[in-house]
Amino acid sequence: MYRKTLMAAAAVAVAAGHLVVVPVNDVQAKTLRFADFGPNRGARAGALKWMAAELEKRSAGAMKIKFTWGGALLGAKNSAKGLGAGVADLASIVAVYNPGQLVVYEAVDALMLDDEYATLRAAYDLMTTNKHALAEFKKKGIRYFSNYTTGPTQLLSRVPIRSLADLKGKKIRATGGFVRAMNAAGATTISLPQPKVYEALSSKTIDGTTNYWYVIRGYKQYEVAGYATELNLGQVAAFGIAMSARSYDGLSAKEKGWVDGMGRDFILHMAKTMVNSRNATKAELQKGIDGKKVQLIQAPADMKKMLATEAAKDVQKWLGKAKKKNLNGPAILAEFKKSYAKYDAERKTKGYPWK
């Protein structure tokens, strides 16, 4: 539910004994409440702030976004449900934290893809055109808005992990296909949302976490884990922004146009942000932040191959989920892969669009 501040065509007030007339256009604004479970820092938070500023600019101040950070309004595991109930107008959602409910969206996590731009464009295409994806979101009372991506997966740890042998017996926080991969390597896996990873590392509840450069920086996990094994494997992209269907339906045609355009353009901005920040963040962590450094370890080829192979098998798990929902899993994956291939070929021949 959005907050709409209105005044009559002329508002009156008494100030210093004089009658003051305030034009309605100076005070009229529609504010969308955005619930995010992450902190107010890092690459993703920066991209969201850009989005808010851009929406206000495009609408000439008629639409604004107010953020509630750190899960204070909706946490990672209840964001989709809370959004559908109207707790907020917009929220960040993660498919894996809504098991069995956003199965089509999970398809974009089922493959081991390495380019942020092609992945984001393909995810947006699937989620805004596939009838099953649209129906899935509608059933929950929400509407797909835009997408994030984590970028390639790395392994952050409290102790150095230089080989497959070093993984045996370790307690690793993992999601998606990396649960299977870490288990196959002899590690014990634990499921935790990002806001709880820092505490788990600090208390030694876990030895490490499959993670991403911008998250390690944004959540300050480098303070409690000083080693990063560079895997550069698949990314999580069933991770984006949804809008309350009730809130969207309450917008005017002009307001819907601004919102739809913003969701579409956020894809390109997010891709640019993630590609450009990846190396910068890695270098910053190695140099040290407030005296805390992360030692970079290059994963050996056999380690990367084994983990990638095992993680990729997770596609069979997703196909099973799709079948239970009476979805044509192979057709959905083929649609997503075709779209990814198109954008990846475009990137390779023409470069990224922002360049």
C-alpha positions as CSV (number, residue, x, y, z in Angstrom):
1,M,0.0,0.0,0.0
2,Y,1.5,3.3,-1.0
3,R,1.2,6.6,0.9
4,K,-0.3,9.3,-1.2
5,T,0.2,12.9,0.0
6,L,-2.4,15.2,-1.4
7,M,-3.5,18.8,-0.9
8,A,-6.4,20.6,-2.3
9,A,-5.9,22.8,-5.3
10,A,-4.8,25.5,-2.9
11,A,-3.7,24.8,0.7
12,V,-3.9,27.6,3.2
13,A,-1.8,28.2,6.2
14,V,-1.2,31.1,8.5
15,A,2.4,32.2,8.7
16,A,3.4,35.4,10.4
17,G,-0.1,36.7,10.1
18,H,-0.2,36.3,6.3
19,L,-2.3,33.9,4.2
20,V,0.1,31.4,2.3
21,V,-1.1,29.6,-0.8
22,V,0.7,26.3,-1.6
23,P,0.2,24.9,-5.1
24,V,-0.7,21.2,-5.2
25,N,2.1,20.3,-7.6
26,D,4.7,21.3,-5.0
27,V,3.5,18.8,-2.5
28,Q,1.8,15.9,-4.4
29,A,3.8,12.7,-4.4
30,K,3.2,9.0,-4.3
31,T,5.7,7.1,-2.1
32,L,6.3,3.4,-2.6
33,R,7.6,1.5,0.4
34,F,10.5,-0.8,-0.5
35,A,11.4,-3.6,2.0
36,D,15.0,-4.9,1.6
37,F,16.6,-7.6,3.8
38,G,20.1,-6.4,3.0
39,P,22.2,-3.6,4.6
40,N,22.2,0.0,3.4
41,R,25.6,-0.4,1.7
42,G,27.4,-2.3,-1.1
43,A,26.8,-2.5,-4.8
44,R,23.2,-3.7,-4.7
45,A,22.1,-1.1,-2.2
46,G,23.8,1.5,-4.4
47,A,21.9,0.3,-7.5
48,L,18.6,0.5,-5.6
49,K,19.3,4.1,-4.5
50,W,20.0,4.9,-8.2
51,M,16.7,3.4,-9.1
52,A,14.9,5.5,-6.5
53,A,16.5,8.7,-7.7
54,E,15.9,7.8,-11.3
55,L,12.2,7.1,-10.8
56,E,11.7,10.4,-9.0
57,K,13.6,12.2,-11.8
58,R,11.6,10.5,-14.6
59,S,8.3,11.3,-12.8
60,A,9.3,14.9,-12.1
61,G,8.8,14.1,-8.4
62,A,5.4,12.5,-8.7
63,M,6.8,9.1,-7.5
64,K,9.3,8.3,-4.8
65,I,10.7,5.3,-3.0
66,K,11.2,5.0,0.7
67,F,13.5,2.1,1.8
68,T,13.5,0.0,4.9
69,W,16.8,-1.8,5.1
70,G,18.1,-4.8,7.1
71,G,15.0,-6.9,7.2
72,A,13.3,-4.5,9.6
73,L,10.0,-4.7,7.6
74,L,10.4,-8.0,5.7
75,G,13.1,-10.6,6.1
76,A,14.6,-12.8,3.4
77,K,12.3,-15.7,4.1
78,N,9.0,-13.9,4.3
79,S,9.4,-11.1,1.8
80,A,7.3,-12.7,-1.0
81,K,4.5,-13.6,1.4
82,G,4.6,-10.3,3.2
83,L,4.6,-8.4,-0.1
84,G,1.5,-10.3,-1.3
85,A,-0.2,-9.4,2.0
86,G,0.5,-5.7,1.3
87,V,3.1,-5.1,4.0
88,A,5.2,-3.2,1.5
89,D,4.8,-2.0,-2.1
90,L,8.2,-3.4,-3.4
91,A,10.5,-5.9,-1.9
92,S,13.6,-8.0,-2.7
93,I,12.8,-11.6,-3.0
94,V,14.8,-14.9,-3.4
95,A,13.2,-17.9,-4.9
96,V,15.2,-20.4,-2.9
97,Y,13.7,-18.9,0.3
98,N,10.2,-19.6,-1.0
99,P,10.6,-23.4,-1.7
100,G,8.1,-24.8,-4.1
101,Q,6.3,-21.5,-4.7
102,L,8.4,-19.8,-7.4
103,V,9.5,-22.8,-9.4
104,V,9.6,-21.1,-12.8
105,Y,11.8,-18.4,-11.3
106,E,14.2,-21.0,-9.9
107,A,14.9,-22.1,-13.5
108,V,17.3,-19.2,-13.9
109,D,19.5,-20.7,-11.1
110,A,19.5,-24.2,-12.6
111,L,22.3,-23.6,-15.0
112,M,26.0,-22.7,-14.5
113,L,26.2,-19.3,-16.2
114,D,29.0,-16.9,-15.8
115,D,28.1,-13.6,-17.4
116,E,26.0,-11.1,-15.4
117,Y,24.7,-9.1,-18.4
118,A,23.4,-12.1,-20.4
119,T,21.9,-13.7,-17.3
120,L,20.0,-10.6,-16.2
121,R,18.6,-9.9,-19.7
122,A,17.5,-13.6,-20.1
123,A,16.0,-13.7,-16.6
124,Y,14.0,-10.5,-17.3
125,D,12.7,-11.9,-20.7
126,L,11.6,-15.2,-19.1
127,M,9.8,-13.6,-16.1
128,T,8.0,-10.9,-18.1
129,T,6.8,-13.1,-21.1
130,N,6.5,-16.7,-19.9
131,K,2.8,-17.4,-19.0
132,H,3.7,-19.9,-16.3
133,A,6.1,-17.4,-14.6
134,L,3.4,-14.7,-14.8
135,A,0.8,-17.0,-13.3
136,E,3.1,-18.1,-10.5
137,F,3.7,-14.6,-9.3
138,K,0.0,-13.7,-9.7
139,K,-1.0,-16.5,-7.5
140,K,1.0,-15.0,-4.7
141,G,-0.4,-11.6,-5.2
142,I,2.8,-10.1,-6.5
143,R,4.2,-8.9,-9.8
144,Y,7.8,-9.3,-11.1
145,F,9.5,-6.0,-11.4
146,S,13.2,-6.5,-12.0
147,N,16.3,-8.6,-11.2
148,Y,19.6,-8.8,-9.4
149,T,22.4,-11.3,-9.8
150,T,25.0,-12.3,-7.3
151,G,27.8,-12.6,-9.9
152,P,30.0,-15.7,-10.0
153,T,30.2,-17.8,-6.9
154,Q,33.3,-17.8,-4.6
155,L,34.2,-19.6,-1.3
156,L,34.8,-17.4,1.7
157,S,36.3,-19.2,4.8
158,R,37.8,-18.7,8.2
159,V,40.6,-21.1,7.3
160,P,42.4,-21.5,4.0
161,I,40.7,-24.0,1.5
162,R,43.2,-24.7,-1.3
163,S,41.9,-28.1,-2.5
164,L,39.0,-30.6,-2.5
165,A,40.7,-32.3,0.4
166,D,40.5,-29.2,2.5
167,L,36.7,-29.2,2.2
168,K,36.3,-32.6,3.9
169,G,34.6,-32.2,7.3
170,K,34.1,-28.5,6.9
171,K,30.7,-26.9,7.7
172,I,29.8,-24.7,4.7
173,R,26.8,-22.5,4.2
174,A,25.6,-23.2,0.7
175,T,22.5,-22.7,-1.5
176,G,21.2,-24.2,-4.8
177,G,23.5,-26.5,-6.7
178,F,26.4,-25.8,-4.3
179,V,24.7,-27.9,-1.6
180,R,25.1,-30.9,-3.8
181,A,28.6,-29.9,-4.8
182,M,29.9,-29.3,-1.2
183,N,28.3,-32.5,0.1
184,A,30.0,-34.4,-2.7
185,A,33.3,-32.9,-1.6
186,G,32.8,-34.2,1.9
187,A,31.6,-31.0,3.5
188,T,28.5,-30.6,5.7
189,T,26.2,-27.9,4.3
190,I,24.1,-25.5,6.3
191,S,21.2,-23.2,5.0
192,L,21.4,-19.7,6.3
193,P,20.1,-16.3,4.9
194,Q,22.8,-13.7,4.2
195,P,22.0,-11.6,7.3
196,K,22.9,-14.5,9.6
197,V,26.1,-15.5,7.9
198,Y,28.4,-13.0,9.7
199,E,27.3,-14.2,13.1
200,A,27.7,-17.9,12.1
201,L,31.3,-17.2,10.9
202,S,32.1,-15.2,13.9
203,S,30.8,-17.8,16.3
204,K,32.5,-20.6,14.3
205,T,29.1,-22.2,13.7
206,I,30.3,-22.5,10.1
207,D,33.7,-22.7,8.5
208,G,32.9,-21.0,5.3
209,T,30.2,-19.9,2.9
210,T,29.7,-20.0,-0.9
211,N,29.3,-16.3,-1.6
212,Y,29.8,-13.4,-3.9
213,W,32.2,-10.5,-3.9
214,Y,29.7,-7.7,-3.4
215,V,28.0,-9.7,-0.5
216,I,31.3,-10.3,1.3
217,R,31.9,-6.5,1.1
218,G,28.3,-5.3,1.8
219,Y,27.8,-7.6,4.8
220,K,31.3,-7.0,6.1
221,Q,32.0,-10.8,6.2
222,Y,35.7,-10.1,5.6
223,E,35.9,-9.0,9.3
224,V,35.3,-12.6,10.4
225,A,36.7,-14.7,7.5
226,G,40.1,-13.9,6.0
227,Y,40.3,-16.4,3.1
228,A,38.6,-16.4,-0.3
229,T,39.0,-19.3,-2.7
230,E,38.2,-18.0,-6.2
231,L,35.9,-20.4,-7.9
232,N,34.2,-18.1,-10.4
233,L,31.4,-20.6,-10.9
234,G,27.6,-20.1,-11.5
235,Q,25.6,-17.2,-10.1
236,V,22.3,-16.9,-8.3
237,A,19.8,-14.9,-10.4
238,A,16.4,-16.1,-9.1
239,F,16.9,-13.1,-6.9
240,G,15.1,-9.9,-7.7
241,I,12.5,-7.3,-7.0
242,A,8.7,-7.9,-6.9
243,M,5.8,-5.5,-6.4
244,S,2.6,-6.0,-4.6
245,A,-0.1,-6.7,-7.3
246,R,-2.5,-4.6,-5.2
247,S,-0.1,-1.6,-5.2
248,Y,0.6,-1.9,-9.0
249,D,-3.1,-2.2,-9.8
250,G,-3.7,1.0,-7.8
251,L,-1.4,3.1,-10.1
252,S,-2.5,5.3,-12.9
253,A,-1.6,4.4,-16.5
254,K,1.2,7.0,-16.5
255,E,2.5,5.7,-13.2
256,K,2.5,2.1,-14.4
257,G,4.5,3.3,-17.4
258,W,7.2,4.9,-15.2
259,V,7.3,1.7,-13.0
260,D,7.5,-0.7,-15.9
261,G,10.2,1.4,-17.6
262,M,12.2,1.6,-14.4
263,G,12.1,-2.2,-13.9
264,R,13.3,-2.8,-17.4
265,D,16.2,-0.2,-17.3
266,F,17.3,-1.4,-13.8
267,I,18.4,-4.6,-15.5
268,L,21.1,-2.8,-17.6
269,H,22.2,-0.7,-14.6
270,M,22.5,-3.7,-12.4
271,A,24.5,-5.6,-15.0
272,K,26.9,-2.7,-15.4
273,T,27.2,-2.3,-11.6
274,M,28.0,-6.0,-11.0
275,V,30.5,-6.3,-13.9
276,N,32.4,-3.1,-13.0
277,S,32.4,-3.7,-9.2
278,R,33.6,-7.3,-9.3
279,N,37.3,-6.7,-9.8
280,A,37.3,-3.4,-7.8
281,T,35.8,-5.2,-4.8
282,K,38.2,-8.1,-5.0
283,A,41.2,-5.7,-5.1
284,E,39.8,-3.7,-2.2
285,L,39.4,-6.8,0.0
286,Q,42.9,-8.0,-0.7
287,K,44.3,-4.5,0.1
288,G,42.4,-4.5,3.3
289,I,39.5,-2.6,4.8
290,D,40.0,-1.1,8.3
291,G,42.9,-3.5,8.8
292,K,41.0,-6.6,7.7
293,K,42.4,-8.3,4.7
294,V,41.2,-11.3,2.6
295,Q,43.8,-13.6,1.2
296,L,42.9,-14.7,-2.3
297,I,43.4,-18.4,-3.2
298,Q,43.1,-19.7,-6.7
299,A,41.1,-22.9,-6.8
300,P,43.0,-25.7,-8.7
301,A,41.4,-26.9,-12.0
302,D,40.4,-30.3,-10.6
303,M,38.5,-28.6,-7.7
304,K,36.7,-26.2,-10.0
305,K,35.7,-28.9,-12.4
306,M,34.4,-31.3,-9.7
307,L,32.3,-28.6,-8.0
308,A,31.0,-27.3,-11.3
309,T,30.0,-30.7,-12.5
310,E,28.2,-31.6,-9.3
311,A,26.5,-28.2,-9.0
312,A,25.2,-28.6,-12.6
313,K,23.4,-31.8,-11.7
314,D,21.0,-29.7,-9.7
315,V,19.2,-29.1,-12.9
316,Q,17.7,-32.6,-12.5
317,K,16.3,-31.5,-9.1
318,W,14.7,-28.5,-10.7
319,L,13.2,-30.6,-13.5
320,G,11.6,-32.8,-10.8
321,K,10.1,-29.8,-9.1
322,A,8.7,-28.5,-12.4
323,K,7.2,-31.9,-13.2
324,K,5.4,-31.9,-9.8
325,K,3.9,-28.6,-10.8
326,N,2.8,-29.9,-14.1
327,L,5.2,-27.6,-15.9
328,N,7.2,-28.4,-19.0
329,G,10.6,-28.0,-17.4
330,P,12.7,-28.8,-20.6
331,A,10.7,-26.2,-22.6
332,I,11.2,-23.5,-19.9
333,L,14.9,-24.2,-19.7
334,A,15.2,-24.2,-23.4
335,E,13.5,-20.8,-23.6
336,F,15.8,-19.4,-20.9
337,K,19.0,-20.9,-22.5
338,K,18.1,-19.5,-26.0
339,S,17.6,-16.0,-24.6
340,Y,20.9,-16.3,-22.6
341,A,22.8,-17.4,-25.8
342,K,21.4,-14.5,-27.7
343,Y,22.6,-11.9,-25.2
344,D,25.9,-13.6,-24.6
345,A,26.7,-13.7,-28.3
346,E,25.7,-10.0,-28.5
347,R,28.2,-9.3,-25.7
348,K,31.0,-11.2,-27.3
349,T,30.6,-9.6,-30.7
350,K,29.7,-6.0,-29.7
351,G,30.8,-5.7,-26.1
352,Y,28.7,-4.6,-23.2
353,P,26.1,-2.0,-24.3
354,W,27.3,0.6,-21.8
355,K,30.8,0.5,-23.4
